[in-house]
Amino acid sequence: MGSRGGPAKGWQCCVFTHPQPCCSPVTCCPWVSLAGDSVGTLVFPSQSTMFLVGLSGGIASGKSTVVAVLRELGCAVIDADVIARQVVQPHSKAHQQILQHFGTEILLENGEINREALGNIIFSQPEKRRLLNSITHPEILKEMLKQVLKYFVLGYRYVILDIPLLFETRGLTRFMKYTVLVYCDPGTQLLRLMKRSGLGVAEAEARISSQLPLEEKRKWATHVIDNSGDRESTRRQVLRLHARLEDSLDFLWARLAVGTAVAGFGGLVFLLIRHFIS
């Protein structure tokens, strides 16, 4: 059944601050109260229940290969980049607010936001970056919370949060029970990037050096998947990691308890409605 395992007891509270434009909330939260500029008060299941696994890598390190294997295994994977794009689609609340503050000059012909144009603005103007954060982060947060809650209700043992800047924004790692780095050696990373993007050596090296080095990220990861070799080697490592994380039956009783409580509440509502309309 993939990475399913039951949520159980207890709730905790924390305060989460989003430090980067592309960061995403990473707490296991079915409820959130937003307060101020991109700060949320979060309530989430304690780590003795469903837990979170942060996944990250570097440019051309092969994170997408690892994610594909995890999805094939039935794991719950939430992609922060995908959500960040979804919440600014045309006609969305965030899209309208962005146009109000940044103007229509940042739009593409199809009405979507030109990410490159917007990125150029916020890169050179920190106050604009903070403004964009205050618009997008609450929407990203709500969407991630909905997805985490969905997996909680479905009884998944753990949820993988695919966050590109997980280790650059180290404050995010405190919400993860485990952190996984998809690593490859520098030479392999350089060759893969050149082949994938058609870049020269100097350009590829510049892009790699703009990120936190993979060797530095290794120090912060609880698990490392070395993707320097072939796909089969990487796959075997993912399977071993999945086996260590998977524990689907330990909290089965809790899933049944949650389902019973929801069904009982629904029955009570039905009886109350019948009482008032009769």
Buried (B, 14 or more C-beta within 10 A) or exposed (E): EBBBBBBBEEEBEEEBBBBBBBBBBBBBBBEBEBEEBBBBBBBBBBBEBBBBBBBBBBBBBBBEBBBBBBEEBEBBBBBBEEBBEBBBEEEEEBBEBBBEEBEEEBBEEEEBBEEEEBBEBBEEEEEBBBBBBBBBBBBBBBBBBEBBBBBBBBBBBBBBBBBBBBBBBEEBBEBBBBBBBBBBBBEBBBBBBBEEEEBEEEEBBEBBEEBBEBEEBEEBBEBBBBBBEEEEEBBEBBEEBBEEBBBBEEBBEBBEBBEEEEEEEEEEEEEEEEEEEE
